[in-house]
Amino acid sequence: MDDQGRGSGPRPEGGGELPPDVRPPGPLPYEGVWRFTAPAVDASVPQARHAVRDLLARQGVPVSDELIQGLLLIVS
């Protein structure tokens, strides 16, 4: 009996989905999977970090500096 993080309370009515007129029209331009290919060498780390930083800026992703630094650490 997995509670999926809800705790012991009852499930919300209606399954918790938004009505069709409240849902966003579609995915945002920056949503989805981003794939980068780079050789696994130390020299590719700055290149990959730069590519991610540029892509975030081009796509206009609303993200804090702290989150960007965390993301770039993962890329490294």
HELIX and SHEET records of a PDB file:
HELIX    1   1 GLU A   13  GLY A   16  5                                   4    
HELIX    2   2 SER A   44  GLN A   59  1                                  16    
HELIX    3   3 ASP A   65  VAL A   75  1                                  11    
END                                                                             
